[in-house]
Amino acid sequence: DLGAFAHADVPFERLVEVIDPPRSRARHPIFQVLLSFQNLGQAHFELTDLRLETVEFDLGVAKFDLQFTLVDSLTPLGTPDGLAATIAYATDLFDRETIGSLAERFVAVARAVAADPDVVLDEIDLLGGIERERITAPVLPEATTEAVSLTARFRRCAAEKPGATALVDASGSHTYGDFAARVNRVARSLVQRGVGPEVAVVVALPRSVDALVAVYAVLEAGGAYVPVDPEQPAARIDQIVTATAARCVIVAESDALPVAGERVVSLVALDDPSVSSAPLTDSDRTGTVRAGTTAYVIFTSGSTGVPKGVSVPHGAVTHQVDWFARTYALSERDVVLAKTPMTFDVSVWEMFATLAVGGTLAVADPDGHRDPEYLMRAISRWSVTAVSFVPSMFAVFTEAADDYACRSLRLVFLAGEALGRSAVDTFREKCDIDVHNLYGPTEFAVHATAHPVGRGEPPSVPIGIPVDGTAALVLDGRFRPVPDGVVGELYLCGVQAARGYHGRPDLTADRFVALPGHDGARMYRTGDLARWNHHGHLEFAGR
């Protein structure tokens, strides 16, 4: 507003007094960013043997968070000779790379406006080459028709080494052969009850070997497992059973749940010794399991508080499991602690990646994930090599951890919450172990991005880069990519996308939207805010 120049003579102290802004030693009281345009010629003074000129001197101190100073230049003949610019910045807020990027975009805007004074600012292209590559980078399409089963690699391991230890828990150990036999018997019993592709089965069992038998059996039968916490209110469980039209509800005892009526069946009843324990084939099932067939439905409350089931297909979760095992070199020598509640999708990699490579799954007690002392004893007892935490529980565990008890650990995975570097630094003072920060919504098959937490990370640890075969886009409100360093909404696309919300096409259409520039492809709106840093890694910026 040019009218503001009428008040140019108002003393700055008076302005501060009238406005009376909140005071802070961390910033200027009125403004934090200054654009200064100097169009006055530099003063000089000449005598016969003396010439005095003004010289710009950098004190190395920024008066404001960010200051642009533009100086109008003239040739000796007095004609315009462009503008010179300097940027002063607070080094505790910005780094050199960020300011360099900001300067390039400032020049791009200035050139665009100079070329066309009527240009709409929102339409000026500010993207660089790397940012454009992210838009056009190929992603694996969502698989649908090929025959893919989440349990295929487990079946192969069970056939090749039936005597190897698959599971350990407080009661003892269980071989691949014994576990597979139970899974196959229960799966055949489920098929007899009409379970097959796109048929849901609710698993209402506490974390245990029995729960794993039930989950694997549902998948072997071709069905979709729906985990619920048996301690949840009966009304919520009944709501989930109704929403999924579950054919069966597997419980520990036939009268364990006061819901679902005749659909409730105990695992003991399904594990009939007279039923064959031979592996199932497609001819034994009611249909063929394909990449697009639902593997599981996990219910999340989200921001509304109303449960909604996320349907995840075999192709999506199999890709995640394969990526996880390959990226972190899981092998038959690894022992993974199964401590995540099955109603939380981080449990998926624990349950399936371990047995896909011939490793051993150590099954924690039902409430063990809440007790750091128990977890430390479990890690030591079973020589656990890999474990996953949410950062808040990781901080509690760190207080109890010691180097001796954790001597077998080689991998710690953190997911589910924003991670601060201080928690990792405190842990590494006790245990020098590789720590990885992972991010992913239930709607994108467990983990969408990954970041190995190195030394000297920023206070807020990045969530990393997309997993193989997927892409992450940070977009503005018009579905356009934002420049690096700018906060936008995070979108995910590729082979790990969920099918959508079970029985809720309205919600599915709202959150799974068309991917610009890719015919028929979808991307998932996470609702999370993020930015790309100058290292090419994503940083979480809230909801």
C-alpha positions as CSV (number, residue, x, y, z in Angstrom):
1,D,0.0,0.0,0.0
2,L,1.7,3.2,-1.2
3,G,-0.3,5.1,1.4
4,A,2.0,3.7,4.0
5,F,4.8,6.1,2.8
6,A,2.8,8.9,4.4
7,H,4.0,7.6,7.7
8,A,7.6,7.2,6.8
9,D,8.7,9.7,9.5
10,V,7.0,7.9,12.4
11,P,9.8,6.8,14.8
12,F,10.3,3.0,14.9
13,E,10.1,3.0,18.7
14,R,6.7,4.7,18.6
15,L,5.5,2.1,16.1
16,V,6.5,-0.7,18.4
17,E,4.8,1.0,21.3
18,V,1.5,1.3,19.5
19,I,1.4,-2.1,18.0
20,D,2.7,-3.7,21.2
21,P,3.5,-7.1,19.7
22,P,4.5,-10.2,21.8
23,R,8.2,-9.8,22.7
24,S,10.8,-12.5,22.1
25,R,14.6,-12.4,22.1
26,A,14.5,-14.9,19.3
27,R,13.1,-12.6,16.7
28,H,12.4,-9.0,15.6
29,P,9.2,-7.6,17.3
30,I,7.5,-6.4,14.1
31,F,8.7,-8.4,11.1
32,Q,11.2,-11.2,10.4
33,V,11.8,-10.8,6.7
34,L,13.0,-7.6,5.1
35,L,13.3,-6.6,1.4
36,S,15.5,-3.6,1.0
37,F,15.9,-1.7,-2.3
38,Q,18.8,0.7,-2.6
39,N,18.6,2.9,-5.6
40,L,20.8,5.7,-4.5
41,G,24.2,6.2,-6.1
42,Q,27.2,5.4,-3.9
43,A,28.7,8.6,-2.5
44,H,32.3,9.4,-3.3
45,F,34.6,12.4,-2.8
46,E,37.6,13.4,-4.8
47,L,40.5,15.8,-4.3
48,T,43.6,16.2,-6.3
49,D,45.5,13.3,-4.8
50,L,42.7,11.7,-2.8
51,R,39.5,9.7,-3.7
52,L,37.1,8.4,-1.1
53,E,34.4,5.8,-1.8
54,T,31.9,3.8,0.3
55,V,32.7,0.1,0.7
56,E,30.2,-2.5,1.7
57,F,31.4,-4.3,4.8
58,D,29.9,-7.6,5.9
59,L,29.7,-7.7,9.7
60,G,28.7,-11.4,9.6
61,V,25.6,-10.7,11.7
62,A,22.0,-11.0,10.4
63,K,19.7,-8.4,11.9
64,F,16.6,-10.3,10.8
65,D,15.7,-13.9,10.1
66,L,15.9,-13.2,6.3
67,Q,17.0,-10.0,4.5
68,F,17.1,-9.4,0.8
69,T,19.1,-6.3,-0.3
70,L,18.8,-5.2,-3.9
71,V,21.1,-2.6,-5.3
72,D,20.3,-0.7,-8.6
73,S,23.4,-0.6,-10.8
74,L,24.2,2.0,-13.5
75,T,26.9,2.2,-16.2
76,P,29.3,5.1,-16.2
77,L,26.9,6.7,-18.8
78,G,24.0,6.4,-16.3
79,T,22.1,3.7,-18.1
80,P,20.6,0.7,-16.1
81,D,23.0,-2.1,-15.6
82,G,20.9,-4.7,-13.7
83,L,20.5,-5.4,-10.0
84,A,22.9,-6.8,-7.5
85,A,21.5,-8.7,-4.6
86,T,22.7,-10.1,-1.3
87,I,20.8,-12.3,1.2
88,A,21.5,-12.2,4.9
89,Y,20.0,-15.0,7.0
90,A,20.0,-16.4,10.5
91,T,22.1,-19.6,10.4
92,D,20.1,-21.2,13.2
93,L,17.1,-21.2,10.9
94,F,18.5,-21.6,7.4
95,D,21.5,-23.3,5.8
96,R,23.5,-22.3,2.7
97,E,21.8,-24.8,0.4
98,T,18.3,-23.6,1.3
99,I,19.2,-19.9,0.8
100,G,20.9,-20.8,-2.6
101,S,17.6,-22.5,-3.7
102,L,15.6,-19.5,-2.5
103,A,17.8,-17.2,-4.5
104,E,17.3,-19.2,-7.7
105,R,13.6,-19.1,-7.3
106,F,13.6,-15.4,-6.5
107,V,15.4,-14.8,-9.8
108,A,12.9,-17.1,-11.6
109,V,10.0,-15.0,-10.3
110,A,11.7,-11.7,-11.1
111,R,12.4,-12.9,-14.7
112,A,8.9,-14.1,-15.2
113,V,7.4,-10.8,-13.9
114,A,9.8,-8.8,-16.0
115,A,8.8,-10.8,-19.1
116,D,5.1,-10.5,-18.4
117,P,3.9,-8.0,-15.8
118,D,0.4,-9.5,-15.9
119,V,1.5,-13.0,-15.1
120,V,-0.4,-14.7,-12.3
121,L,2.2,-15.4,-9.5
122,D,0.6,-18.8,-8.7
123,E,1.4,-19.9,-12.3
124,I,5.1,-19.1,-12.3
125,D,7.1,-22.4,-12.6
126,L,9.6,-22.6,-9.7
127,L,10.5,-26.3,-10.0
128,G,14.1,-27.5,-10.7
129,G,15.3,-30.5,-12.6
130,I,15.3,-32.9,-9.7
131,E,11.9,-31.8,-8.7
132,R,10.6,-32.5,-12.2
133,E,12.1,-35.9,-12.2
134,R,10.0,-36.9,-9.2
135,I,6.8,-36.1,-11.1
136,T,7.7,-38.3,-14.1
137,A,9.6,-41.1,-12.2
138,P,8.2,-44.5,-13.1
139,V,6.4,-46.4,-10.4
140,L,5.2,-50.0,-10.3
141,P,1.5,-50.1,-11.1
142,E,-0.9,-51.7,-8.6
143,A,-0.8,-55.4,-9.4
144,T,-4.2,-57.1,-9.8
145,T,-4.4,-60.2,-11.9
146,E,-1.2,-62.3,-11.5
147,A,-1.2,-65.1,-9.0
148,V,0.5,-63.8,-5.9
149,S,0.2,-65.0,-2.3
150,L,1.6,-63.4,0.8
151,T,2.3,-66.9,2.3
152,A,4.1,-68.4,-0.8
153,R,7.6,-67.9,0.5
154,F,6.7,-69.3,3.9
155,R,5.3,-72.4,2.2
156,R,8.6,-72.8,0.4
157,C,10.6,-72.5,3.6
158,A,8.4,-75.0,5.4
159,A,8.9,-77.5,2.6
160,E,12.7,-77.0,2.4
161,K,13.5,-77.1,6.1
162,P,10.6,-78.4,8.1
163,G,12.8,-79.1,11.2
164,A,14.0,-75.5,11.5
165,T,12.6,-73.3,14.3
166,A,9.9,-71.0,13.1
167,L,8.4,-69.7,16.4
168,V,9.5,-69.4,20.0
169,D,7.3,-68.2,22.9
170,A,7.1,-68.7,26.6
171,S,5.9,-72.3,26.1
172,G,8.8,-73.4,24.0
173,S,9.7,-73.6,20.3
174,H,7.8,-74.7,17.2
175,T,9.3,-76.0,13.9
176,Y,8.3,-74.9,10.4
177,G,6.8,-78.3,9.8
178,D,4.7,-78.3,12.9
179,F,3.5,-74.8,12.4
180,A,2.7,-75.4,8.7
181,A,0.7,-78.6,9.6
182,R,-1.5,-76.7,12.0
183,V,-2.0,-73.9,9.5
184,N,-3.0,-76.3,6.8
185,R,-5.5,-78.2,9.0
186,V,-7.2,-74.9,10.1
187,A,-7.1,-73.6,6.5
188,R,-8.9,-76.7,5.2
189,S,-11.5,-76.4,8.0
190,L,-12.1,-72.8,7.0
191,V,-12.5,-73.7,3.3
192,Q,-15.2,-76.2,4.4
193,R,-17.0,-73.3,6.1
194,G,-16.9,-71.3,2.9
195,V,-13.8,-69.2,3.3
196,G,-12.1,-68.2,0.1
197,P,-11.0,-65.1,-1.9
198,E,-12.7,-61.9,-0.8
199,V,-14.2,-63.6,2.3
200,A,-13.4,-62.0,5.6
201,V,-12.5,-63.9,8.8
202,V,-12.2,-62.0,12.1
203,V,-9.3,-63.1,14.2
204,A,-10.1,-62.2,17.8
205,L,-7.1,-63.8,19.6
206,P,-4.5,-62.2,21.8
207,R,-0.9,-62.2,20.4
208,S,0.2,-65.8,20.5
209,V,1.3,-68.7,18.4
210,D,-2.4,-69.6,18.1
211,A,-3.1,-66.1,16.7
212,L,-0.4,-66.6,14.1
213,V,-1.8,-70.0,13.1
214,A,-5.2,-68.4,12.6
215,V,-3.8,-65.5,10.5
216,Y,-1.7,-67.8,8.3
217,A,-4.6,-70.3,7.9
218,V,-7.0,-67.6,6.8
219,L,-4.5,-66.5,4.1
220,E,-3.9,-70.1,3.0
221,A,-7.6,-70.6,2.6
222,G,-7.6,-67.6,0.3
223,G,-9.5,-65.4,2.8
224,A,-8.8,-62.0,4.3
225,Y,-7.9,-61.8,8.0
226,V,-9.4,-59.0,10.1
227,P,-7.6,-58.6,13.4
228,V,-9.5,-57.4,16.4
229,D,-8.4,-57.0,20.0
230,P,-10.6,-59.4,22.1
231,E,-10.4,-56.8,24.9
232,Q,-12.2,-54.2,22.9
233,P,-15.8,-53.4,23.7
234,A,-18.2,-55.9,22.3
235,A,-20.1,-53.2,20.4
236,R,-16.9,-52.3,18.4
237,I,-16.1,-55.9,17.6
238,D,-19.7,-56.5,16.5
239,Q,-19.5,-53.4,14.3
240,I,-16.4,-54.8,12.6
241,V,-17.9,-58.2,12.1
242,T,-21.0,-56.7,10.5
243,A,-19.0,-54.2,8.3
244,T,-16.9,-57.0,6.9
245,A,-19.7,-59.6,6.7
246,A,-17.2,-62.0,8.3
247,R,-17.9,-65.6,7.6
248,C,-16.2,-66.7,10.8
249,V,-14.9,-65.2,14.1
250,I,-12.0,-67.2,15.4
251,V,-11.6,-67.0,19.2
252,A,-9.7,-68.9,21.9
253,E,-12.9,-70.4,23.4
254,S,-16.3,-70.7,21.7
255,D,-17.9,-68.5,24.3
256,A,-15.2,-65.9,24.5
257,L,-17.1,-63.2,22.7
258,P,-20.8,-62.2,23.3
259,V,-21.1,-61.3,19.6
260,A,-21.5,-62.7,16.1
261,G,-23.6,-65.7,17.1
262,E,-23.1,-68.8,15.1
263,R,-20.1,-67.3,13.3
264,V,-17.9,-67.6,16.4
265,V,-15.7,-70.7,16.3
266,S,-12.8,-71.6,18.5
267,L,-9.3,-72.3,17.0
268,V,-9.4,-75.7,18.8
269,A,-12.5,-76.7,16.8
270,L,-10.9,-75.7,13.6
271,D,-7.6,-77.5,14.3
272,D,-9.1,-80.9,13.7
273,P,-6.5,-83.7,13.8
274,S,-8.6,-85.8,11.4
275,V,-8.2,-83.1,8.7
276,S,-5.3,-83.4,6.3
277,S,-2.2,-81.3,7.0
278,A,-1.0,-81.3,3.4
279,P,-0.4,-77.9,1.8
280,L,-3.4,-76.5,0.0
281,T,-3.5,-76.0,-3.8
282,D,-5.9,-73.9,-5.9
283,S,-8.0,-77.0,-6.5
284,D,-8.6,-77.1,-2.7
285,R,-9.7,-73.5,-2.5
286,T,-12.8,-71.9,-3.7
287,G,-10.8,-69.6,-6.0
288,T,-7.3,-68.5,-7.0
289,V,-5.5,-65.9,-4.9
290,R,-4.3,-63.1,-7.0
291,A,-2.3,-59.9,-6.5
292,G,-5.5,-57.9,-6.2
293,T,-7.2,-60.3,-3.7
294,T,-7.6,-58.8,-0.3
295,A,-5.1,-60.2,2.2
296,Y,-6.2,-58.3,5.3
297,V,-8.6,-55.6,6.5
298,I,-7.3,-53.4,9.4
299,F,-9.7,-51.0,11.0
300,T,-8.5,-47.5,11.9
301,S,-10.4,-44.8,13.6
302,G,-8.7,-41.9,11.9
303,S,-9.7,-38.4,12.7
304,T,-13.4,-39.1,12.8
305,G,-13.4,-41.7,15.6
306,V,-15.5,-44.0,13.4
307,P,-13.8,-47.3,12.5
308,K,-13.0,-47.8,8.8
309,G,-11.5,-50.9,7.4
310,V,-8.5,-50.6,5.1
311,S,-8.4,-53.4,2.5
312,V,-4.9,-54.3,1.5
313,P,-4.3,-56.8,-1.4
314,H,-1.7,-59.6,-1.6
315,G,0.3,-57.8,-4.3
316,A,0.8,-54.7,-2.1
317,V,1.8,-56.4,1.1
318,T,4.0,-59.0,-0.7
319,H,6.0,-56.2,-2.3
320,Q,6.4,-54.6,1.1
321,V,7.6,-57.8,2.7
322,D,10.0,-58.6,-0.1
323,W,11.4,-55.1,0.0
324,F,11.8,-55.2,3.8
325,A,13.6,-58.5,3.8
326,R,15.9,-57.5,0.9
327,T,16.7,-54.0,2.2
328,Y,17.6,-55.1,5.7
329,A,19.2,-58.4,4.7
330,L,16.9,-60.5,6.8
331,S,17.9,-64.2,6.7
332,E,17.5,-67.5,8.4
333,R,19.9,-66.3,11.1
334,D,17.6,-63.5,12.2
335,V,15.3,-63.6,15.2
336,V,12.5,-61.0,15.1
337,L,10.5,-60.0,18.1
338,A,6.7,-60.0,17.4
339,K,5.6,-57.4,19.8
340,T,3.3,-55.1,17.8
341,P,-0.5,-55.6,18.3
342,M,-1.9,-57.3,15.2
343,T,-4.5,-54.4,14.9
344,F,-1.5,-52.2,14.0
345,D,-0.1,-52.8,10.5
346,V,3.6,-52.7,11.6
347,S,2.8,-56.2,12.9
348,V,2.6,-57.3,9.2
349,W,6.4,-57.2,8.5
350,E,7.1,-58.9,11.8
351,M,4.7,-61.8,11.0
352,F,5.5,-62.3,7.4
353,A,9.0,-61.1,6.5
354,T,10.6,-63.3,9.2
355,L,9.1,-66.6,8.1
356,A,9.5,-65.6,4.4
357,V,13.3,-65.9,4.8
358,G,13.5,-68.9,7.1
359,G,14.1,-66.9,10.2
360,T,12.6,-67.3,13.7
361,L,9.7,-65.3,15.1
362,A,9.9,-64.7,18.9
363,V,6.3,-64.1,20.0
364,A,6.0,-61.7,23.0
365,D,3.4,-62.2,25.7
366,P,0.0,-60.4,24.9
367,D,0.8,-57.4,27.1
368,G,4.6,-57.6,26.8
369,H,4.9,-54.7,24.4
370,R,3.9,-52.3,27.3
371,D,6.7,-53.5,29.6
372,P,10.3,-52.3,28.8
373,E,11.8,-54.7,31.4
374,Y,10.0,-57.6,29.8
375,L,11.1,-56.6,26.3
376,M,14.7,-56.4,27.4
377,R,14.5,-59.9,29.0
378,A,12.8,-61.2,25.8
379,I,15.5,-59.8,23.6
380,S,18.2,-61.3,25.7
381,R,16.5,-64.7,26.2
382,W,15.8,-65.3,22.5
383,S,18.8,-63.5,21.1
384,V,16.6,-61.2,19.1
385,T,18.3,-59.4,16.1
386,A,15.5,-57.1,15.0
387,V,12.7,-55.2,16.8
388,S,10.2,-52.4,16.0
389,F,9.0,-49.6,18.3
390,V,6.9,-46.5,18.2
391,P,9.2,-43.6,19.2
392,S,7.3,-43.0,22.5
393,M,7.8,-46.6,23.7
394,F,11.3,-46.6,22.3
395,A,12.2,-43.7,24.7
396,V,10.8,-45.7,27.6
397,F,12.7,-48.8,26.5
398,T,15.9,-46.8,26.2
399,E,15.8,-46.0,29.9
400,A,15.8,-49.7,30.7
401,A,18.1,-50.9,27.9
402,D,21.7,-51.9,28.4
403,D,24.4,-53.0,26.0
404,Y,24.7,-56.6,27.4
405,A,21.0,-57.3,27.2
406,C,20.8,-55.9,23.6
407,R,24.1,-57.5,22.4
408,S,22.2,-59.7,19.9
409,L,20.3,-56.7,18.3
410,R,21.5,-55.4,14.9
411,L,18.4,-53.6,13.7
412,V,15.9,-51.2,15.5
413,F,13.0,-49.9,13.5
414,L,10.9,-46.9,14.6
415,A,7.5,-46.0,13.1
416,G,4.1,-44.7,13.9
417,E,5.1,-41.3,15.4
418,A,7.4,-38.4,14.6
419,L,11.0,-39.1,15.7
420,G,13.3,-36.7,17.5
421,R,17.1,-37.2,17.3
422,S,17.6,-37.0,21.0
423,A,15.8,-40.3,21.6
424,V,18.2,-42.1,19.2
425,D,21.3,-40.3,20.6
426,T,20.3,-41.4,24.1
427,F,19.9,-45.0,22.9
428,R,23.2,-45.1,21.1
429,E,25.0,-44.0,24.2
430,K,24.0,-47.4,25.6
431,C,23.8,-49.5,22.5
432,D,25.5,-48.8,19.2
433,I,23.0,-50.3,16.9
434,D,21.6,-49.4,13.5
435,V,18.3,-47.4,13.9
436,H,15.9,-46.8,11.0
437,N,13.0,-44.3,10.9
438,L,10.1,-45.6,8.8
439,Y,6.9,-43.9,7.8
440,G,3.7,-45.3,6.2
441,P,-0.1,-45.2,6.7
442,T,-2.2,-48.3,6.9
443,E,-3.5,-47.3,3.4
444,F,-0.1,-47.9,1.9
445,A,1.0,-51.4,3.1
446,V,3.0,-50.7,6.2
447,H,6.0,-48.6,5.2
448,A,6.1,-46.1,2.4
449,T,9.4,-44.3,3.2
450,A,12.6,-45.2,5.1
451,H,15.6,-43.4,6.5
452,P,18.7,-44.8,8.2
453,V,19.3,-42.6,11.2
454,G,22.9,-41.4,11.1
455,R,25.0,-39.4,13.4
456,G,24.5,-35.7,13.3
457,E,20.9,-35.8,12.1
458,P,18.7,-32.6,12.5
459,P,16.6,-32.5,15.7
460,S,13.6,-33.8,13.7
461,V,14.7,-36.9,11.9
462,P,13.6,-37.2,8.2
463,I,11.3,-39.9,7.2
464,G,13.5,-40.6,4.2
465,I,12.9,-41.7,0.6
466,P,10.1,-43.9,-0.9
467,V,10.6,-47.6,-1.0
468,D,11.4,-49.3,-4.3
469,G,8.5,-49.3,-6.8
470,T,6.7,-46.4,-5.1
471,A,6.7,-42.7,-5.3
472,A,6.0,-39.8,-2.9
473,L,4.7,-36.5,-4.1
474,V,4.4,-33.2,-2.0
475,L,1.6,-31.2,-3.7
476,D,-0.2,-28.0,-3.2
477,G,-4.0,-27.5,-3.1
478,R,-4.1,-27.7,-6.9
479,F,-2.3,-31.1,-7.1
480,R,0.9,-29.4,-8.3
481,P,4.4,-30.2,-6.9
482,V,5.8,-27.7,-4.5
483,P,9.5,-26.7,-4.6
484,D,12.0,-28.4,-2.2
485,G,11.8,-26.9,1.2
486,V,8.1,-25.9,0.9
487,V,5.5,-27.7,2.9
488,G,2.7,-29.4,1.1
489,E,0.4,-32.4,1.5
490,L,2.1,-35.8,1.1
491,Y,0.7,-38.2,-1.6
492,L,1.8,-41.8,-2.1
493,C,1.5,-43.9,-5.2
494,G,2.6,-47.3,-6.6
495,V,2.3,-51.0,-6.0
496,Q,1.8,-50.8,-2.2
497,A,-1.5,-48.8,-2.4
498,A,-4.4,-50.4,-0.6
499,R,-7.6,-51.2,-2.5
500,G,-9.5,-48.7,-0.4
501,Y,-11.9,-48.6,2.5
502,H,-13.9,-51.8,2.9
503,G,-17.5,-51.1,1.9
504,R,-16.9,-47.4,1.7
505,P,-16.6,-46.2,-1.9
506,D,-17.3,-42.6,-0.8
507,L,-14.3,-42.5,1.5
508,T,-12.2,-44.4,-1.1
509,A,-12.9,-41.9,-3.8
510,D,-12.1,-39.0,-1.5
511,R,-8.7,-40.3,-0.4
512,F,-7.5,-42.4,-3.4
513,V,-7.4,-39.9,-6.2
514,A,-6.1,-39.8,-9.8
515,L,-2.4,-39.5,-10.3
516,P,-1.8,-36.5,-12.6
517,G,0.0,-37.5,-15.9
518,H,-0.5,-41.3,-15.4
519,D,-3.6,-42.8,-17.1
520,G,-5.5,-45.0,-14.7
521,A,-3.1,-44.7,-11.8
522,R,-4.1,-43.6,-8.3
523,M,-2.4,-41.8,-5.4
524,Y,-3.3,-41.8,-1.8
525,R,-3.9,-38.5,0.1
526,T,-2.2,-39.1,3.4
527,G,-3.4,-35.9,5.1
528,D,0.1,-35.4,6.4
529,L,2.3,-32.4,5.7
530,A,5.8,-32.9,4.5
531,R,8.7,-31.2,2.6
532,W,11.7,-32.3,0.6
533,N,15.0,-31.2,2.1
534,H,18.0,-30.4,0.0
535,H,19.4,-33.9,0.5
536,G,16.3,-35.3,-1.3
537,H,14.8,-36.7,1.8
538,L,11.3,-36.2,3.1
539,E,10.7,-34.4,6.4
540,F,7.4,-34.8,8.3
541,A,5.8,-31.5,9.0
542,G,2.6,-32.5,10.9
543,R,-1.0,-33.1,10.0
